[in-house]
Amino acid sequence: MPPAPTPFKTLFKRFLPWISTGAVVTYLIWATSHHGVWKAQLADLIPSHPVWLIALIFAMPLNWFLESWKWHRLLQRTAAFFQSFREVLIGSSWGFITPNRTGDVVARVAYLPEDSRAQGTRAFMTGAFAQMWITGFAGTCAWWVVQSNEPHHLALFSEWSPVIGALLVATTTLTLVIYLLWRWPARWNRFSVASTVLHSAPVSRMLRMEILALSALRFAVFAVQFFAALSAWGISLSGLRAWYIPLVYLGNMIIPSAALSEMGTREALTLALFQPEPSQWWATVVAVFAVWLINLGVPALAGAALVLRHQNNAR
């Protein structure tokens, strides 16, 4: 039996997402309180190039199609694809209201037959690991590009830039090796998570490579959506600024977040990285919020509707 966690560790894990979210939201309020930003006009909240919203909106179903196809392939299903799509949407609704979207895996696995839940847990962990690695890899590349060309842009980290860059490279390399050579050692059986997936069918290396490619496509969709949202609200992405987008996603992945799927975290990171003119600060916040709303809020509402429909049919 593993040792029971101490009360301090339990409280720390429980409240860390709220502490970090509170810190970034405080930064957001502090940043937008300077230079008369709070006196924004209504016109600042309206997209100046609404045609870019089309790309943002139409990329949303592609994003969730890719995530559902990953889930479908990892489960190695022969059933209709809609079943996998439905489970992913339901998972998104639970992930929407839980810290770091932990409810996503619980909801997806809960809707599987009991004899498939171990395989479902392994499938989710494999897909999430692949998406995490792609985000880390893209963020690492962006870090080196930005620091090589604009060494003083991230003044807070400029002194430690080589160390942070080397750490990112080492981490992404190590996690890729773990992903490709992943095996659960038998001695890990005492851990509940490992025990759950230890006896499920392993994911082949070829399938893991396929999931990695699908995760890369999904990250490209994220980046296009972010680019489209900022362009819609007139935020310039000339020069190296497009490289800030992977850094936003990297920071968002690293920072523990509370409920409602990182709302506020990405806005704060975007302000810190893009450093827009005060007249564009609210436009930047609204643009990033639009990505959150369309990419996470709408699918979560659809998932919630599916949950209600399932409960009504079960009565």
VOPAGU-2260 file (C-alpha; in pm, 1 decimal, decimal comma):
REM VOPAGU-2260
SITE   aa  ch    i         X         Y         Z
SITE  MET   A    0       0,0       0,0       0,0
SITE  PRO   A    1     136,7     344,6     -90,8
SITE  PRO   A    2     168,4     588,4     201,1
SITE  ALA   A    3    -134,9     806,2     255,3
SITE  PRO   A    4     -80,9    1170,2     149,4
SITE  THR   A    5     -33,8    1415,4     434,1
SITE  PRO   A    6    -303,6    1678,8     493,2
SITE  PHE   A    7     -59,7    1949,2     378,2
SITE  LYS   A    8       5,6    1772,9      46,1
SITE  THR   A    9    -364,4    1718,0      -6,8
SITE  LEU   A   10    -445,9    2083,4      61,3
SITE  PHE   A   11    -155,2    2199,7    -155,4
SITE  LYS   A   12    -270,0    1993,6    -455,1
SITE  ARG   A   13    -628,5    2101,6    -404,7
SITE  PHE   A   14    -562,3    2474,4    -376,5
SITE  LEU   A   15    -258,5    2515,7    -606,6
SITE  PRO   A   16    -475,8    2558,7    -920,0
SITE  TRP   A   17    -679,4    2826,9    -745,6
SITE  ILE   A   18    -367,8    3004,4    -616,3
SITE  SER   A   19    -203,5    3009,9    -959,8
SITE  THR   A   20    -525,9    3117,5   -1130,5
SITE  GLY   A   21    -571,8    3392,8    -871,5
SITE  ALA   A   22    -215,2    3511,5    -936,4
SITE  VAL   A   23    -259,5    3537,9   -1313,3
SITE  VAL   A   24    -601,2    3703,7   -1284,8
SITE  THR   A   25    -451,7    3953,2   -1037,2
SITE  TYR   A   26    -180,4    4026,3   -1292,9
SITE  LEU   A   27    -448,7    4070,4   -1557,9
SITE  ILE   A   28    -635,2    4323,9   -1344,0
SITE  TRP   A   29    -312,9    4504,7   -1252,1
SITE  ALA   A   30    -195,3    4521,2   -1612,9
SITE  THR   A   31    -526,0    4651,7   -1745,9
SITE  SER   A   32    -554,5    4914,6   -1470,3
SITE  HIS   A   33    -261,9    5116,7   -1608,4
SITE  HIS   A   34    -264,1    5396,3   -1864,0
SITE  GLY   A   35    -639,9    5438,8   -1861,9
SITE  VAL   A   36    -708,8    5095,1   -2007,9
SITE  TRP   A   37   -1026,2    5063,1   -1798,4
SITE  LYS   A   38   -1166,2    5355,1   -1997,5
SITE  ALA   A   39   -1194,8    5142,0   -2309,9
SITE  GLN   A   40   -1463,7    5227,1   -2560,6
SITE  LEU   A   41   -1729,0    4983,0   -2678,0
SITE  ALA   A   42   -1567,8    4991,3   -3022,9
SITE  ASP   A   43   -1257,1    4828,9   -2871,7
SITE  LEU   A   44   -1460,4    4515,3   -2796,8
SITE  ILE   A   45   -1591,6    4476,4   -3153,7
SITE  PRO   A   46   -1371,4    4290,4   -3405,1
SITE  SER   A   47   -1230,3    4527,1   -3664,6
SITE  HIS   A   48   -1170,1    4245,8   -3916,6
SITE  PRO   A   49   -1469,1    4012,7   -3863,2
SITE  VAL   A   50   -1380,1    3795,9   -4164,2
SITE  TRP   A   51   -1110,0    3634,7   -3946,2
SITE  LEU   A   52   -1384,4    3512,7   -3713,0
SITE  ILE   A   53   -1493,1    3272,9   -3987,3
SITE  ALA   A   54   -1160,9    3089,0   -3962,2
SITE  LEU   A   55   -1186,0    3085,6   -3582,3
SITE  ILE   A   56   -1539,0    2943,6   -3580,8
SITE  PHE   A   57   -1499,5    2691,3   -3862,7
SITE  ALA   A   58   -1177,0    2553,1   -3714,8
SITE  MET   A   59   -1359,7    2455,6   -3394,0
SITE  PRO   A   60   -1533,4    2141,9   -3531,9
SITE  LEU   A   61   -1204,0    2040,0   -3697,7
SITE  ASN   A   62   -1031,5    2068,3   -3360,9
SITE  TRP   A   63   -1282,6    1840,9   -3189,9
SITE  PHE   A   64   -1296,5    1603,9   -3486,7
SITE  LEU   A   65    -920,5    1549,0   -3451,7
SITE  GLU   A   66    -949,2    1490,6   -3075,6
SITE  SER   A   67   -1237,5    1248,1   -3129,1
SITE  TRP   A   68   -1049,4    1063,6   -3402,1
SITE  LYS   A   69    -751,0    1025,9   -3168,3
SITE  TRP   A   70    -983,1     876,8   -2905,6
SITE  HIS   A   71   -1147,5     652,8   -3165,2
SITE  ARG   A   72    -813,5     521,6   -3295,5
SITE  LEU   A   73    -667,7     466,7   -2947,7
SITE  LEU   A   74    -970,6     260,1   -2849,6
SITE  GLN   A   75    -924,1      71,3   -3179,9
SITE  ARG   A   76   -1295,6      73,9   -3233,2
SITE  THR   A   77   -1491,1     -69,2   -3520,5
SITE  ALA   A   78   -1812,9      97,5   -3401,4
SITE  ALA   A   79   -1949,7     419,9   -3546,0
SITE  PHE   A   80   -1726,1     725,2   -3506,5
SITE  PHE   A   81   -2014,7     927,6   -3360,5
SITE  GLN   A   82   -1992,1     726,8   -3038,2
SITE  SER   A   83   -1633,0     844,0   -2985,0
SITE  PHE   A   84   -1726,3    1200,9   -3080,6
SITE  ARG   A   85   -2009,5    1194,5   -2828,5
SITE  GLU   A   86   -1782,9    1069,8   -2546,8
SITE  VAL   A   87   -1524,2    1340,6   -2618,8
SITE  LEU   A   88   -1788,5    1614,0   -2606,5
SITE  ILE   A   89   -1925,0    1478,6   -2278,8
SITE  GLY   A   90   -1570,6    1466,8   -2142,6
SITE  SER   A   91   -1517,6    1829,2   -2246,7
SITE  SER   A   92   -1822,7    1935,8   -2045,3
SITE  TRP   A   93   -1680,7    1775,7   -1729,3
SITE  GLY   A   94   -1330,9    1900,1   -1801,3
SITE  PHE   A   95   -1474,8    2249,6   -1837,3
SITE  ILE   A   96   -1560,2    2269,4   -1466,8
SITE  THR   A   97   -1270,1    2078,6   -1309,8
SITE  PRO   A   98    -910,0    2184,9   -1233,7
SITE  ASN   A   99    -677,2    2117,3   -1526,5
SITE  ARG   A  100    -969,8    1938,2   -1697,9
SITE  THR   A  101    -928,4    1629,4   -1481,4
SITE  GLY   A  102   -1298,5    1553,9   -1519,8
SITE  ASP   A  103   -1244,2    1486,6   -1889,9
SITE  VAL   A  104   -1086,7    1144,4   -1843,2
SITE  VAL   A  105   -1334,7    1046,6   -1569,5
SITE  ALA   A  106   -1635,8    1126,0   -1788,1
SITE  ARG   A  107   -1498,9     960,0   -2101,3
SITE  VAL   A  108   -1405,2     640,6   -1921,4
SITE  ALA   A  109   -1731,9     631,1   -1724,7
SITE  TYR   A  110   -1931,6     609,1   -2049,3
SITE  LEU   A  111   -1733,9     305,8   -2166,6
SITE  PRO   A  112   -1841,3     -52,9   -2090,5
SITE  GLU   A  113   -1688,7    -173,8   -1765,3
SITE  ASP   A  114   -1455,9    -419,7   -1936,5
SITE  SER   A  115   -1318,2    -140,2   -2160,8
SITE  ARG   A  116   -1240,3     117,2   -1891,3
SITE  ALA   A  117    -879,8      11,8   -1832,8
SITE  GLN   A  118    -818,3      39,7   -2205,5
SITE  GLY   A  119    -996,9     375,9   -2205,6
SITE  THR   A  120    -773,6     505,7   -1927,7
SITE  ARG   A  121    -463,3     402,9   -2121,2
SITE  ALA   A  122    -606,3     558,0   -2439,1
SITE  PHE   A  123    -673,9     891,0   -2269,6
SITE  MET   A  124    -329,6     901,0   -2106,7
SITE  THR   A  125    -159,0     823,7   -2438,5
SITE  GLY   A  126    -353,5    1092,4   -2625,0
SITE  ALA   A  127    -300,8    1351,7   -2352,4
SITE  PHE   A  128      70,7    1271,7   -2334,1
SITE  ALA   A  129     104,5    1314,9   -2711,2
SITE  GLN   A  130     -74,5    1650,8   -2704,6
SITE  MET   A  131     139,0    1761,8   -2410,6
SITE  TRP   A  132     458,1    1670,2   -2595,4
SITE  ILE   A  133     358,0    1856,5   -2911,3
SITE  THR   A  134     275,3    2165,8   -2704,8
SITE  GLY   A  135     607,6    2140,5   -2522,7
SITE  PHE   A  136     801,2    2088,7   -2847,2
SITE  ALA   A  137     634,3    2384,5   -3020,7
SITE  GLY   A  138     688,4    2602,8   -2713,6
SITE  THR   A  139    1055,1    2499,8   -2693,2
SITE  CYS   A  140    1114,1    2591,6   -3057,9
SITE  ALA   A  141     934,6    2923,4   -3004,7
SITE  TRP   A  142    1141,6    2996,3   -2692,7
SITE  TRP   A  143    1469,6    2957,6   -2881,6
SITE  VAL   A  144    1347,7    3160,4   -3181,3
SITE  VAL   A  145    1226,0    3448,5   -2964,5
SITE  GLN   A  146    1525,7    3452,7   -2732,4
SITE  SER   A  147    1770,4    3430,9   -3024,0
SITE  ASN   A  148    1613,6    3725,8   -3205,3
SITE  GLU   A  149    1466,6    3929,6   -2918,7
SITE  PRO   A  150    1684,1    3841,4   -2615,7
SITE  HIS   A  151    1535,7    4119,8   -2402,6
SITE  HIS   A  152    1169,6    4060,8   -2485,6
SITE  LEU   A  153    1123,8    3835,9   -2185,5
SITE  ALA   A  154    1328,5    4051,5   -1951,3
SITE  LEU   A  155    1225,8    3853,1   -1645,8
SITE  PHE   A  156    1387,1    3538,5   -1789,9
SITE  SER   A  157    1665,6    3685,5   -2004,9
SITE  GLU   A  158    1938,2    3610,9   -1749,0
SITE  TRP   A  159    1827,3    3248,2   -1725,9
SITE  SER   A  160    1740,0    3208,6   -2092,6
SITE  PRO   A  161    2012,0    2950,2   -2181,8
SITE  VAL   A  162    1929,4    2743,0   -1871,9
SITE  ILE   A  163    1555,1    2752,1   -1937,3
SITE  GLY   A  164    1609,3    2672,2   -2305,6
SITE  ALA   A  165    1834,8    2377,5   -2223,6
SITE  LEU   A  166    1584,4    2253,3   -1964,8
SITE  LEU   A  167    1303,0    2270,8   -2221,1
SITE  VAL   A  168    1509,6    2079,0   -2477,5
SITE  ALA   A  169    1603,5    1813,7   -2220,5
SITE  THR   A  170    1243,2    1780,1   -2103,4
SITE  THR   A  171    1096,0    1747,5   -2452,2
SITE  THR   A  172    1362,4    1494,1   -2551,1
SITE  LEU   A  173    1308,5    1286,2   -2237,9
SITE  THR   A  174     929,3    1293,4   -2265,3
SITE  LEU   A  175     946,7    1186,3   -2631,0
SITE  VAL   A  176    1161,9     886,9   -2534,4
SITE  ILE   A  177     916,4     800,4   -2255,8
SITE  TYR   A  178     624,9     830,8   -2496,5
SITE  LEU   A  179     781,4     606,8   -2761,9
SITE  LEU   A  180     920,9     347,5   -2519,8
SITE  TRP   A  181     640,9     366,1   -2261,3
SITE  ARG   A  182     604,6      50,6   -2054,3
SITE  TRP   A  183     448,6      17,5   -1711,8
SITE  PRO   A  184     704,7    -158,2   -1487,0
SITE  ALA   A  185     547,1    -438,4   -1285,4
SITE  ARG   A  186     670,0    -280,4    -961,1
SITE  TRP   A  187     440,9      17,2   -1033,2
SITE  ASN   A  188     140,6    -206,8    -976,9
SITE  ARG   A  189     101,8     -65,9    -624,8
SITE  PHE   A  190       6,7     271,3    -772,6
SITE  SER   A  191    -361,9     294,2    -849,8
SITE  VAL   A  192    -327,4     465,9   -1189,0
SITE  ALA   A  193     -63,7     221,1   -1313,2
SITE  SER   A  194    -263,6     -69,7   -1179,8
SITE  THR   A  195    -564,9      42,1   -1380,1
SITE  VAL   A  196    -386,6      33,3   -1714,4
SITE  LEU   A  197    -121,7    -230,1   -1646,5
SITE  HIS   A  198    -333,8    -516,5   -1771,4
SITE  SER   A  199    -493,4    -336,3   -2066,0
SITE  ALA   A  200    -372,3    -390,1   -2420,9
SITE  PRO   A  201     -63,6    -177,2   -2489,9
SITE  VAL   A  202     -70,7      89,5   -2760,5
SITE  SER   A  203     154,1      -8,1   -3050,7
SITE  ARG   A  204     442,2     221,3   -3141,1
SITE  MET   A  205     299,0     281,4   -3488,7
SITE  LEU   A  206     -30,4     391,2   -3337,5
SITE  ARG   A  207     155,4     617,6   -3093,9
SITE  MET   A  208     330,7     782,2   -3389,1
SITE  GLU   A  209      -6,4     827,8   -3560,8
SITE  ILE   A  210    -148,3     990,1   -3246,0
SITE  LEU   A  211     155,9    1217,5   -3231,3
SITE  ALA   A  212      87,8    1330,7   -3590,2
SITE  LEU   A  213    -280,9    1391,4   -3512,4
SITE  SER   A  214    -179,3    1590,6   -3203,7
SITE  ALA   A  215      50,7    1804,2   -3419,8
SITE  LEU   A  216    -237,5    1874,0   -3659,0
SITE  ARG   A  217    -458,5    1966,3   -3364,8
SITE  PHE   A  218    -194,4    2204,4   -3228,6
SITE  ALA   A  219    -174,6    2366,2   -3573,8
SITE  VAL   A  220    -551,4    2422,2   -3553,5
SITE  PHE   A  221    -505,8    2583,6   -3208,0
SITE  ALA   A  222    -240,5    2816,2   -3347,9
SITE  VAL   A  223    -451,7    2913,1   -3649,8
SITE  GLN   A  224    -748,0    2988,3   -3424,4
SITE  PHE   A  225    -536,3    3204,6   -3195,4
SITE  PHE   A  226    -387,4    3384,8   -3495,7
SITE  ALA   A  227    -734,6    3437,5   -3645,0
SITE  ALA   A  228    -878,2    3575,2   -3319,1
SITE  LEU   A  229    -598,2    3827,6   -3269,0
SITE  SER   A  230    -618,6    3931,1   -3634,8
SITE  ALA   A  231    -995,7    3973,4   -3605,2
SITE  TRP   A  232    -947,1    4228,6   -3327,9
SITE  GLY   A  233    -667,9    4407,2   -3513,7
SITE  ILE   A  234    -370,2    4281,7   -3312,6
SITE  SER   A  235     -56,5    4291,0   -3527,0
SITE  LEU   A  236     123,6    3959,4   -3575,8
SITE  SER   A  237     409,0    4090,7   -3788,4
SITE  GLY   A  238     770,7    3985,4   -3739,3
SITE  LEU   A  239     827,6    3732,2   -3463,7
SITE  ARG   A  240     494,9    3789,2   -3290,7
SITE  ALA   A  241     340,0    3474,7   -3434,8
SITE  TRP   A  242     603,2    3278,2   -3238,2
SITE  TYR   A  243     451,0    3409,3   -2915,4
SITE  ILE   A  244     144,7    3188,9   -2975,5
SITE  PRO   A  245     321,1    2857,4   -2892,9
SITE  LEU   A  246     470,2    3027,9   -2586,1
SITE  VAL   A  247     120,6    3118,5   -2465,8
SITE  TYR   A  248      11,4    2755,8   -2499,3
SITE  LEU   A  249     329,6    2631,7   -2331,7
SITE  GLY   A  250     277,2    2862,8   -2034,4
SITE  ASN   A  251     -88,9    2770,1   -2017,4
SITE  MET   A  252       6,1    2400,4   -2001,8
SITE  ILE   A  253     266,0    2453,3   -1728,7
SITE  ILE   A  254      60,9    2678,6   -1500,0
SITE  PRO   A  255    -193,6    2480,2   -1291,9
SITE  SER   A  256    -537,4    2625,4   -1347,9
SITE  ALA   A  257    -864,3    2620,7   -1159,4
SITE  ALA   A  258   -1212,5    2559,3   -1293,7
SITE  LEU   A  259   -1351,8    2683,0   -1624,8
SITE  SER   A  260   -1050,2    2568,5   -1825,4
SITE  GLU   A  261    -785,4    2834,4   -1772,1
SITE  MET   A  262   -1005,8    3138,4   -1827,6
SITE  GLY   A  263    -781,1    3432,7   -1743,5
SITE  THR   A  264    -451,4    3244,5   -1768,5
SITE  ARG   A  265    -415,0    3271,6   -2144,1
SITE  GLU   A  266    -529,0    3634,4   -2140,7
SITE  ALA   A  267    -261,1    3723,2   -1884,9
SITE  LEU   A  268       8,4    3532,4   -2075,4
SITE  THR   A  269     -91,4    3700,6   -2401,3
SITE  LEU   A  270     -70,0    4047,6   -2246,8
SITE  ALA   A  271     269,2    3966,2   -2097,6
SITE  LEU   A  272     410,0    3831,1   -2424,2
SITE  PHE   A  273     249,1    4051,6   -2688,7
SITE  GLN   A  274     270,4    4371,5   -2480,4
SITE  PRO   A  275      11,1    4552,3   -2693,4
SITE  GLU   A  276     -47,5    4925,0   -2689,5
SITE  PRO   A  277    -279,3    5029,6   -2403,1
SITE  SER   A  278    -550,5    5111,7   -2657,5
SITE  GLN   A  279    -540,5    4746,3   -2772,8
SITE  TRP   A  280    -526,6    4573,4   -2435,4
SITE  TRP   A  281    -897,0    4513,1   -2405,2
SITE  ALA   A  282    -913,6    4403,3   -2769,6
SITE  THR   A  283    -640,2    4148,1   -2690,1
SITE  VAL   A  284    -826,8    4016,6   -2384,6
SITE  VAL   A  285   -1155,6    3986,7   -2576,8
SITE  ALA   A  286    -981,9    3810,2   -2868,5
SITE  VAL   A  287    -826,5    3548,1   -2640,7
SITE  PHE   A  288   -1156,0    3506,8   -2455,2
SITE  ALA   A  289   -1324,4    3443,8   -2792,1
SITE  VAL   A  290   -1085,1    3152,8   -2853,6
SITE  TRP   A  291   -1172,3    3009,9   -2511,8
SITE  LEU   A  292   -1546,2    3057,1   -2566,8
SITE  ILE   A  293   -1561,0    2905,4   -2915,7
SITE  ASN   A  294   -1306,4    2629,9   -2865,2
SITE  LEU   A  295   -1404,3    2517,3   -2513,8
SITE  GLY   A  296   -1729,7    2681,1   -2409,9
SITE  VAL   A  297   -1939,7    2576,9   -2709,6
SITE  PRO   A  298   -1825,2    2209,4   -2710,0
SITE  ALA   A  299   -1878,4    2196,3   -2332,2
SITE  LEU   A  300   -2236,4    2317,7   -2375,7
SITE  ALA   A  301   -2290,5    2055,0   -2646,4
SITE  GLY   A  302   -2148,3    1789,8   -2413,8
SITE  ALA   A  303   -2373,4    1903,3   -2130,2
SITE  ALA   A  304   -2675,2    1875,5   -2361,9
SITE  LEU   A  305   -2571,5    1518,1   -2447,9
SITE  VAL   A  306   -2542,1    1434,2   -2076,0
SITE  LEU   A  307   -2892,5    1567,5   -2011,0
SITE  ARG   A  308   -3028,0    1375,1   -2308,3
SITE  HIS   A  309   -2864,2    1054,8   -2185,0
SITE  GLN   A  310   -3008,3    1103,3   -1835,2
SITE  ASN   A  311   -3357,7    1167,9   -1974,1
SITE  ASN   A  312   -3341,8     856,3   -2192,0
SITE  ALA   A  313   -3226,1     650,7   -1893,6
SITE  ARG   A  314   -3535,2     738,9   -1691,8
